[in-house]
Each structure stands twice: as C-alpha cells, then as structure tokens.
C-alpha cells in the first residue's frame, strides 16, 4: 500500500510539473493580451479651414502684431498613445496656410523701407500634450491640450537691411499652444471618421542684428560709421479651425 501511495504521489507530481509551463504560458498570454488591449495607439489625421482671429486678421499697419491674414487651410497629423486608460499623450504635426490680404501689398512696416507685397503665412507646428479619448459604442470623443513650437514663413517677417536697403529674412520662430476637440463615428473596428474643432495661438518673432557700416566721410578724410542695429519683429497667430479627419487604431 505504501509503495502504491508513493507511486501515485510521483504520478501527481509529474502531472503537475507537466501542466505548470502551460499554465505559465496561459497567464503570460492573458497578461500580454490585457496590456495590448490597454496600451492603445491611434493615428489621427485631419484637414480643414483656418479662420484668422484678432491681430492675425487685422490689417492696421500702425499695430506691430498685425498679420493681414485671410482664411486658409490647416492640416493635422498625429499619434495618440493612450496607455492604460482614457487619458494619454498626443504628438501632433500641423501645417497651416493663410494668404495675405490685398491691403498688405502697399503697406510699408515701421521696421522696413519696402512694401510687404503679396504672399502668405506658412506655419509649421510641432506640439505635444495630454489627450482624452473615450469611445462609447460607435461614438468616439477626443480632446487635446497641446503646446510646442512654431516655424513661420511670411513676408511680414521681412526686414530692410540698413546697408543694402533690400528686404531680407522672412522666417519667424516661437512657441504656441492649441486645443482640439473631435467627435468621431466608427465605421469599422479600427477606423473612425471625425469632425474637429480647434483653436491655435502662437507667438513667432524674427530677430536680426546688423553691424556698423560706412555711411560717409568727415572733413579730415576719416570714415563715418553707423551704429549697430537690431531689428525685432513680433507677431501673434490666432485661428479658429474646423475640419474632418480619420482615426486609425493600431
């Protein structure tokens, strides 16, 4: 009886040892599945209209921040990492274009000697920040608060070289922030179409220093030099944005 009991115990131990690895694999698969489900990654893209506000849309040459901007378009592309909840981190690249108003063609800014002329604002934003994304049945709601940098190209940043009397420059940099809200509808398990509303404010500036240069000669035959000059142009970008887009869930 004792021998049989020992034999049975050995069989049970061997059986448990055989099942243990499969149990571990099963738990690992379950944990991996849960982590995969919780760590959601979304690709977010949209295109729409950009409506200038405030001084960005103003055409008063007496105000330094005047932007002369007309309605244009805006394009967003980003990635949302949602982590283990409905809150996550969003990374967004944005391109915005607003043509200049016709009134800018003949305006000569205080820090220039030549008219602004035609052209447009061409703004690139690189921003990141918290995102909230909640899906209920087929409806998805997302909200983002973003902050980052702007690189802006526009004739309003051109300045006149004191020596050559020619316009140069045309690029400003600075920081910006944005708020985006979207409402989407799932057309499949991975794809949702959405409508977006948003606001962007940015503060680009251009700064350039010019050294002294010869402006004449005195009665003794010595050169007369100008004083060094620093020119700074500060602008404010402010737009209300609408658009349609797509959300793709990885």
C-alpha positions in Angstrom: 0.0 0.0 0.0 2.8 2.3 0.9 4.5 1.6 -2.5 1.3 2.3 -4.3 0.8 5.6 -2.4 4.4 6.7 -3.2 3.8 5.8 -6.9 0.5 7.8 -7.0 2.2 10.8 -5.5 5.0 10.6 -8.1 2.5 10.5 -10.9 0.6 13.5 -9.5 3.9 15.5 -9.2 4.9 14.6 -12.7 1.4 15.6 -14.0 1.6 19.0 -12.1 5.1 19.6 -13.4 3.8 18.9 -17.0 0.9 21.4 -16.6 2.9 24.2 -14.9 4.6 25.5 -18.1 1.3 25.6 -19.9 -0.2 27.5 -17.0 2.6 30.0 -17.1 2.2 30.4 -20.9 -1.6 30.9 -20.5 -1.0 33.6 -17.8 1.6 35.3 -19.9 -0.8 35.3 -22.9 -3.6 36.7 -20.7 -1.3 39.5 -19.3 0.0 40.2 -22.8 -3.5 40.5 -24.2 -4.6 42.8 -21.4 -1.5 45.0 -21.8 -2.1 45.1 -25.6 -5.7 46.0 -25.0 -4.9 48.8 -22.6 -1.9 50.2 -24.5 -3.9 51.7 -27.4 -2.2 53.6 -30.2 -4.1 55.8 -32.6 -3.1 57.5 -35.8 -5.0 60.8 -36.1 -5.2 63.0 -39.3 -7.5 65.8 -40.4 -7.8 68.7 -42.9 -10.0 71.8 -42.7 -10.4 75.5 -42.6 -8.3 78.0 -40.7 -10.1 81.3 -39.7 -7.8 84.1 -38.5 -8.8 86.0 -35.3 -7.7 89.2 -33.6 -4.4 90.9 -34.7 -3.6 88.0 -37.0 -6.6 89.0 -39.2 -6.1 92.7 -38.6 -4.8 94.9 -41.5 -4.0 98.1 -39.4 -0.3 98.9 -40.3 0.0 101.0 -37.1 -0.2 97.9 -34.9 3.0 95.8 -34.7 1.3 92.4 -34.3 -0.9 93.0 -37.4 -0.9 89.8 -39.6 -3.0 90.7 -42.6 -4.1 87.0 -42.7 -7.1 85.8 -44.7 -9.0 82.5 -44.2 -6.9 79.5 -45.3 -6.5 75.8 -44.6 -4.9 73.6 -41.9 -3.7 70.0 -41.9 -3.0 67.9 -38.7 -1.3 64.5 -38.4 -0.5 62.9 -35.1 -0.2 59.9 -32.9 -2.1 59.3 -29.7 -0.7 56.9 -27.1 -3.5 56.1 -24.7 -1.6 54.0 -22.2 -3.8 52.1 -19.7 -6.8 54.5 -19.5 -8.8 57.0 -21.5 -6.0 59.6 -20.9 -2.8 59.6 -22.8 -0.2 61.6 -24.7 -0.6 63.2 -28.1 2.1 64.2 -30.6 1.0 66.4 -33.4 2.5 67.9 -36.6 0.4 70.7 -38.1 0.7 72.8 -41.3 -1.3 76.0 -41.7 -1.5 78.4 -44.6 -3.2 81.8 -44.7 -2.8 84.2 -47.7 -2.2 87.9 -47.0 -4.9 90.4 -47.6 -4.6 92.7 -50.6 -4.2 95.7 -48.3 -0.7 94.3 -47.3 0.7 94.8 -50.9 1.3 98.5 -50.4 2.0 98.7 -46.7 5.5 99.7 -45.6 6.1 98.5 -42.0 7.8 100.7 -39.4 10.9 98.4 -39.5 11.2 98.2 -43.3 11.7 100.5 -46.2 9.8 98.4 -48.8 6.2 97.3 -49.1 5.2 93.9 -47.7 3.7 92.9 -51.1 1.9 89.6 -51.7 2.4 86.2 -50.3 1.0 84.1 -47.4 1.6 82.8 -43.9 3.1 79.3 -44.0 3.2 77.9 -40.4 4.5 74.6 -39.2 3.8 73.4 -35.6 5.3 70.6 -33.6 3.3 70.1 -30.4 2.6 67.5 -27.7 0.3 67.3 -24.7 -2.4 65.3 -22.8 -5.3 63.8 -24.7 -8.6 62.3 -23.6 -10.2 59.8 -25.8 -13.4 57.9 -25.0 -15.3 55.5 -27.2 -18.9 54.6 -26.4 -20.4 52.1 -28.8 -19.6 53.6 -32.2 -19.1 57.2 -31.0 -15.6 58.5 -30.1 -14.9 61.8 -28.4 -11.4 63.2 -28.1 -9.9 66.3 -26.6 -6.3 67.6 -26.7 -4.4 70.3 -25.0 -1.1 70.9 -26.9 2.0 73.0 -26.6 5.1 73.3 -28.6 6.9 75.3 -31.3 6.1 77.2 -34.5 8.2 77.9 -37.5 6.5 80.6 -39.6 7.4 81.9 -43.0 5.8 85.1 -44.2 6.6 88.4 -45.9 5.6 90.2 -42.7 8.9 89.0 -41.1 11.0 90.6 -43.8 13.1 93.5 -42.7 15.2 96.0 -44.6 19.0 95.7 -44.4 20.1 99.2 -43.3 23.2 99.0 -45.6 21.8 97.4 -48.8 18.2 98.8 -48.4 16.9 95.5 -49.5 14.3 93.3 -47.8 15.6 90.0 -46.3 14.6 87.3 -43.8 11.0 86.2 -43.8 11.1 83.5 -41.1 10.0 83.7 -37.5 10.1 81.1 -34.7 8.4 80.9 -31.3 6.1 78.9 -29.2 2.4 78.1 -29.5 -0.5 76.2 -27.9 -3.6 74.6 -29.2 -6.9 73.0 -28.2 -8.6 70.4 -30.3 -12.0 68.6 -29.8 -13.2 65.9 -32.1 -16.3 63.7 -32.4 -16.0 60.6 -34.4 -18.1 57.7 -35.7 -16.6 54.2 -36.0 -17.0 52.7 -39.5 -15.1 49.6 -38.5 -13.2 48.1 -35.6 -10.1 50.1 -36.5 -11.3 53.2 -38.4 -13.4 56.2 -37.3 -14.4 59.3 -39.2 -14.5 62.5 -37.2 -15.4 66.2 -37.1 -12.9 68.5 -35.4 -13.0 72.0 -33.8 -9.9 73.7 -32.5 -8.0 76.9 -31.6 -4.3 77.7 -32.1 -2.4 80.7 -30.6 1.3 81.2 -31.4 3.9 83.9 -30.9 6.6 83.8 -33.6 9.2 86.5 -33.8 12.2 87.4 -36.0 15.3 89.0 -34.7 18.4 90.1 -36.6 21.5 92.2 -35.7 23.3 94.4 -38.2 26.8 95.6 -37.6 28.2 99.1 -38.3 28.8 100.1 -41.9 30.3 103.1 -43.6 27.8 106.0 -44.2 30.2 108.7 -45.2 33.5 110.5 -44.6 34.3 113.6 -42.4 36.3 116.7 -43.4 39.5 115.0 -42.2 39.1 112.1 -44.5 38.0 109.5 -41.8 35.1 107.2 -42.4 31.9 107.7 -40.6 30.2 104.5 -39.4 26.6 103.9 -38.5 25.6 102.5 -35.1 25.0 98.7 -34.9 21.3 98.0 -35.4 19.0 95.2 -34.0 15.6 94.7 -35.6 12.9 92.6 -33.9 9.5 91.7 -35.4 6.9 90.2 -33.1 3.6 88.7 -34.4 0.7 86.8 -33.0 -1.0 83.9 -34.8 -4.6 83.2 -33.6 -7.0 81.0 -35.5 -10.2 79.0 -35.1 -10.0 75.8 -37.0 -12.6 73.3 -38.3 -12.1 70.1 -40.2 -12.9 66.5 -41.0 -10.5 63.6 -40.4 -9.8 60.0 -39.6 -8.7 57.9 -36.6 -7.0 54.6 -37.1 -6.5 52.3 -34.2 -3.4 50.0 -34.3 
